């Protein structure tokens, strides 16, 4: 608008509207604006007028002059001084470090570096009860971890002390949380963990009475959905105490808490029940447990215990049947075949040599040795009882083994038979 007032455009028609644009695009000279009549007229109009300046020159009653150009006198702060030589204060720059006491020539320190380094930040502290409870819960978890580490290191006494301290801290946490929150907000997982660890450390230190009391606290609390399975642990304690009737009772209660989908867990509990029945001489009840195991998931230990039970009651036909079931249990190990190379590939042979004696191979050899021991012991045990004489019974066992995948054991049984004749001084046989 200012330029329109100074340089009005000529009245051109549409065709030559931009034909003379360069003629009306003058170069402005900012050096002589004070003598430029057109610019001064535009500055005095409503478009260019500035609000009146009310600031006074310090020490006088004269108003501060308006800027009339963009030269050296347009805005010169240093030309306005107090009588004592101190620069006129400007509130707009006080936050950057400018003060009234500053004099000309003084150093400008907006960052305050002359005052030295800033004091360290204070740690955020909270005295709220919720924050205290969070810290206490963290401490409880740390104590449980320290207890477990001490137990794994063999320091059972320290493990128990840490477990007890975790229990005390957890009870304090419960008291504080009940004051500000409903019971539903209690961390049941933490409570369960603390109690279970405490009971385990009591067992490790052979403090069985205290362990049973702690387990009872968990089992009786209906809020612990998985607490019922801990009756297995209680049954184990009673078994160590030779209280077999209570052990069987708790094993059966634990069995009721476990679903059919947890097959391996159910089998282990039934094995414990069978062993407890053997300890009490209740062989018929033990047979029921072991027969159920052999029908669901046959294994060498249950098969061998079943033979012992039939031997105890003197049932020869059932001993034969149980022996056949025992030798039909898969070994789960093909030790000889697995480490035989079927080609001359150097890389394959090197790999086979490398894994022949690793930790997994040692476990496989132990399982094979255990299986052979079960079968050999069972054969020597039942041979005199299943037939009219030891020789006939032993021959039956040898023939049964030859028909199974334990073929190599047949030779060992033959040698065993010969040594038995030697002990009987039957040198011809």
C-alpha positions in Angstrom: 0.0 0.0 0.0 2.9 2.3 0.8 4.4 1.7 -2.7 1.0 2.3 -4.3 0.9 5.8 -2.7 4.4 6.7 -3.7 4.4 5.2 -7.2 0.9 4.9 -8.5 0.6 2.6 -11.5 -0.2 4.0 -14.9 -3.6 3.4 -16.4 -2.9 0.6 -18.7 -5.2 -1.7 -20.4 -5.2 -5.5 -19.8 -2.9 -6.2 -22.8 0.0 -4.1 -21.5 -0.6 -4.4 -17.8 2.9 -5.9 -17.3 4.6 -4.2 -20.2 6.1 -1.4 -18.2 6.8 -3.3 -15.0 10.5 -2.6 -15.1 9.8 1.2 -15.5 7.9 1.2 -12.1 10.3 -1.0 -10.2 12.8 1.6 -8.9 15.8 0.8 -6.7 15.4 2.3 -3.2 18.3 4.1 -1.6 18.2 3.7 2.2 21.0 6.2 2.7 18.9 9.3 2.1 15.4 8.4 3.4 15.2 11.5 5.5 15.2 13.7 2.4 12.9 11.4 0.5 9.6 13.4 0.5 7.5 10.5 -0.8 8.8 8.1 2.0 8.3 10.7 4.7 4.7 11.3 3.4 4.0 7.5 3.6 5.5 7.3 7.1 3.0 10.0 8.2 0.0 8.2 6.9 -2.1 5.7 8.9 -0.2 2.8 7.3 3.2 3.7 8.5 2.6 5.7 11.7 4.2 4.3 14.9 2.7 4.7 18.3 3.9 7.7 20.2 7.0 7.2 22.3 6.5 8.1 26.0 10.0 7.2 27.2 11.9 10.2 28.5 15.6 10.8 28.2 17.1 10.3 31.6 17.6 13.5 33.5 15.5 15.6 31.1 11.8 16.3 30.3 12.3 15.8 26.6 10.7 12.9 24.9 12.8 10.3 23.2 13.1 11.3 19.5 11.5 9.1 16.8 13.7 7.2 14.5 13.6 9.0 11.1 16.0 6.7 9.2 17.9 3.5 9.2 21.3 5.1 9.6 23.6 5.4 12.6 21.0 7.3 14.6 18.1 4.9 14.1 18.7 2.9 17.3 21.7 3.7 19.4 21.4 2.4 22.9 24.8 3.6 24.0 23.9 7.2 23.3 21.6 7.2 26.3 23.5 7.1 29.6 22.7 7.9 33.2 24.5 10.7 34.9 26.8 8.3 36.7 27.8 6.6 33.4 25.8 3.5 34.0 23.9 2.1 31.0 20.2 2.5 30.9 18.6 -0.7 32.3 16.7 -2.9 29.8 14.3 -5.3 31.4 14.2 -7.4 28.3 17.7 -8.7 28.8 17.8 -9.0 32.6 17.2 -12.7 32.4 20.3 -13.2 30.3 22.5 -11.8 33.1 22.3 -8.0 32.7 22.1 -6.1 36.0 21.9 -2.5 37.0 25.2 -2.7 38.8 27.0 -3.6 35.5 29.2 -0.8 34.3 30.7 -0.2 30.9 33.6 -2.5 30.3 32.4 -5.2 32.8 32.4 -8.8 31.7 29.1 -10.3 30.5 28.4 -13.7 32.0 24.9 -14.9 31.0 25.6 -18.5 32.0 26.8 -17.6 35.4 30.1 -19.4 35.0 31.9 -17.0 37.4 29.8 -18.4 40.2 31.4 -21.9 39.8 29.8 -25.2 39.1 26.2 -25.8 40.0 25.4 -27.9 43.0 24.5 -31.5 42.3 20.9 -32.4 41.7 19.1 -33.6 44.7 17.7 -37.2 44.5 14.0 -37.4 44.1 12.5 -38.6 47.3 9.0 -39.7 48.0 7.6 -40.2 51.4 4.3 -41.7 50.0 3.2 -45.0 51.4 2.9 -46.4 47.9 6.5 -45.7 47.1 7.6 -47.3 50.4 5.6 -50.4 49.5 7.2 -50.6 46.1 10.7 -50.5 47.7 9.7 -53.1 50.3 8.3 -55.4 47.6 11.6 -55.1 45.7 13.5 -55.9 48.9 11.4 -59.1 49.4 12.2 -60.3 45.9 15.9 -59.7 46.4 15.9 -61.7 49.6 14.1 -64.7 47.9 16.7 -64.6 45.2 19.6 -64.5 47.7 18.0 -67.4 49.5 17.9 -69.5 46.4 21.5 -68.6 45.4 22.7 -69.6 48.9 20.9 -72.9 48.7 22.4 -73.7 45.3 25.9 -72.8 46.7 25.4 -75.3 49.6 25.0 -72.7 52.4 21.7 -74.1 53.7 21.8 -72.1 56.9 22.2 -68.8 55.1 19.5 -69.8 52.7 17.1 -70.4 55.6 17.9 -67.1 57.2 17.3 -65.2 54.0 14.0 -67.0 53.5 12.8 -66.1 57.1 13.8 -62.5 56.5 11.8 -62.4 53.3 8.8 -63.8 55.2 9.1 -61.0 57.8 9.4 -58.3 55.2 6.5 -59.7 53.2 4.2 -59.7 56.2 5.1 -56.1 56.9 4.2 -55.3 53.3 0.8 -57.0 53.7 0.0 -54.9 56.8 0.9 -51.6 55.0 -1.0 -52.5 51.8 -4.2 -53.4 53.8 -4.2 -49.9 55.2 -4.6 -48.2 51.8 -5.9 -50.8 49.3 -8.6 -53.5 49.2 -7.6 -57.1 49.7 -7.9 -57.8 46.0 -4.8 -55.7 45.4 -2.5 -58.0 47.4 0.3 -59.6 45.4 -0.6 -63.3 45.8 2.2 -64.4 43.6 4.8 -62.8 45.9 3.2 -64.3 49.0 3.1 -67.8 47.4 6.8 -67.5 46.3 7.9 -66.4 49.8 6.1 -69.3 51.6 7.1 -71.9 49.1 10.8 -70.9 49.3 10.6 -70.9 53.1 9.1 -74.4 53.2 11.8 -75.6 50.8 14.6 -74.2 52.9 13.1 -75.9 56.0 13.1 -79.2 54.1 16.7 -78.7 53.0 17.7 -78.1 56.7 15.7 -81.2 57.7 13.3 -79.1 59.8 10.3 -81.2 58.7 7.8 -80.0 61.3 8.3 -76.3 60.3 8.2 -77.3 56.6 4.8 -79.1 57.0 3.4 -76.1 58.9 4.4 -73.7 56.1 3.0 -76.0 53.4 -0.3 -76.2 55.4 -0.6 -72.4 55.2 -0.4 -72.5 51.4 -2.6 -75.6 50.9 -5.4 -74.3 53.2 -5.5 -70.9 51.5 -8.1 -71.2 48.7 -6.7 -68.1 47.0 -3.7 -70.1 45.8 -5.1 -72.0 42.9 -2.1 -74.2 42.5 -1.5 -74.9 46.2 -3.1 -78.3 46.1 -0.2 -79.8 44.2 2.1 -79.1 47.1 0.5 -82.0 48.9 3.1 -84.0 46.9 5.8 -82.2 48.8 4.1 -83.0 52.1 3.8 -86.6 51.1 7.5 -86.7 50.4 8.2 -85.4 53.9 6.1 -88.0 55.5 7.8 -90.7 53.4 11.2 -89.5 54.7 9.8 -89.7 58.2 8.6 -93.3 57.5 5.0 -92.2 58.1 3.8 -94.2 55.1 0.1 -94.1 55.8 0.1 -90.2 55.8 2.4 -90.2 52.8 -0.1 -92.3 50.8 -2.9 -90.1 52.0 -1.3 -86.9 50.8 -0.1 -88.5 47.5 -3.7 -89.5 46.8 -5.0 -86.0 47.6 -2.4 -84.5 45.3 -3.4 -86.9 42.6 -7.0 -85.6 42.8 -5.7 -82.1 42.2 -3.9 -83.0 39.0 -5.7 -83.2 35.7 -5.3 -86.1 33.2 -3.3 -83.8 30.9 -0.4 -83.8 33.3 0.3 -87.4 32.6 4.0 -87.5 33.7 3.2 -85.9 37.0 0.4 -88.4 37.7 2.7 -91.3 36.9 5.4 -90.1 39.3 2.9 -89.7 42.1 1.5 -93.2 41.4 5.0 -94.6 41.6 5.5 -92.9 45.0 2.2 -94.4 46.2 3.3 -97.9 45.0 6.6 -97.6 46.8 4.9 -96.5 50.0 2.6 -99.5 49.8 5.7 -101.8 49.4 7.2 -100.2 52.5 4.0 -101.1 54.4 3.8 -104.6 53.0 0.6 -103.9 51.1 1.7 -105.6 47.9 -1.7 -106.0 46.3 -2.3 -102.2 46.5 1.2 -101.6 45.2 0.5 -104.0 42.3 -2.6 -101.9 41.4 -0.5 -98.7 41.2 2.3 -100.3 39.1 -0.1 -102.1 36.7 -1.8 -98.8 36.0 1.5 -97.2 35.3 2.6 -100.0 32.9 -0.7 -99.7 31.1 -0.4 -95.9 30.6 3.3 -95.3 30.2 5.6 -98.3 30.7 9.0 -97.7 32.3 11.8 -99.8 33.7 11.4 -98.8 37.3 7.7 -99.5 37.5 8.1 -102.8 35.7 10.8 -104.0 38.0 8.8 -103.0 41.1 5.8 -104.9 39.7 8.0 -108.1 39.4 9.1 -107.6 43.1 5.4 -107.4 44.2 4.5 -110.5 42.3 7.5 -112.3 43.7 6.5 -111.2 47.2 3.1 -112.8 46.9 4.5 -115.9 45.1 2.5 -115.6 41.8 4.7 -117.3 39.2 2.5 -116.8 36.2 2.2 -113.1 36.9 6.0 -112.9 37.4 6.5 -114.3 33.8 4.0 -111.8 32.5 5.6 -108.9 34.3 9.1 -110.0 33.1 7.9 -109.9 29.5 6.5 -106.5 30.0 9.8 -105.4 31.5 11.9 -106.5 28.6 9.5 -104.9 26.1 10.0 -101.5 27.6 11.9 -99.4 25.0 15.4 -98.4 26.1 15.1 -95.0 24.4 18.8 -95.5 23.5 20.4 -97.0 20.4 23.9 -96.6 21.7 25.7 -99.0 19.4 23.9 -98.2 16.2 24.0 -94.4 16.7 27.8 -94.2 16.7 28.6 -96.5 13.8 29.6 -94.8 10.6 28.2 -96.3 7.4 30.6 -94.5 5.0 34.2 -93.3 4.8 33.4 -89.6 5.0 36.1 -88.0 7.0 34.0 -85.2 8.3 31.2 -87.5 9.5 33.7 -89.8 11.2 35.3 -86.9 13.0 31.8 -85.8 14.3 31.0 -89.3 15.5 34.3 -89.5 17.4 33.7 -86.1 19.0 30.3 -87.0 20.4 31.0 -90.6 21.5 32.1 -89.4 25.0 30.2 -86.2 25.5 27.8 -85.7 28.4 24.8 -86.9 26.5 26.5 -90.1 25.5 27.4 -90.7 29.2 23.7 -90.3 30.1 22.8 -92.8 27.4 25.3 -95.4 28.7 24.0 -94.9 32.3 20.4 -95.6 31.1 21.5 -98.7 29.2 23.4 -100.0 32.2 20.5 -99.4 34.5 18.1 -101.2 32.1 20.5 -104.2 31.9 20.8 -104.3 35.7 17.0 -104.3 36.2 16.6 -107.2 33.7 19.5 -109.3 35.1 18.4 -108.9 38.7 14.8 -109.7 37.8 15.9 -112.9 35.9 18.0 -114.1 38.8 15.2 -113.4 41.3 12.3 -115.1 39.5 14.2 -118.0 37.8 13.9 -120.4 40.8 10.3 -119.4 41.4 8.6 -119.5 38.0 9.5 -123.2 37.2 10.2 -126.4 39.0 13.9 -125.8 39.1 16.4 -123.0 38.8 17.8 -124.3 35.5 14.4 -124.5 33.8 13.3 -121.1 35.1 16.6 -119.5 34.0 16.3 -121.0 30.5 12.9 -119.5 30.2 14.3 -116.1 31.1 17.2 -116.5 28.6 14.7 -117.5 25.8 12.5 -114.5 26.6 15.5 -112.1 26.5 16.7 -113.5 23.1 13.3 -112.7 21.6 13.4 -109.1 22.7 15.6 -106.1 21.7 18.0 -106.9 24.6 19.6 -109.8 22.6 23.1 -109.0 24.0 21.8 -109.7 27.5 21.1 -113.3 26.6 24.9 -114.0 26.7 25.3 -112.3 30.0 22.4 -114.4 31.4 24.1 -117.6 30.2 27.4 -116.6 32.0 25.3 -115.7 35.1 23.8 -119.2 34.9 27.2 -120.8 34.8 28.5 -118.8 37.8 25.4 -119.9 39.7 26.3 -123.6 39.0 29.8 -122.9 40.2 28.5 -121.6 43.5 26.5 -124.7 43.8 29.6 -126.8 42.9 27.8 -128.3 40.0 30.9 -128.2 37.8 29.4 -130.4 35.0 26.5 -128.0 34.4 
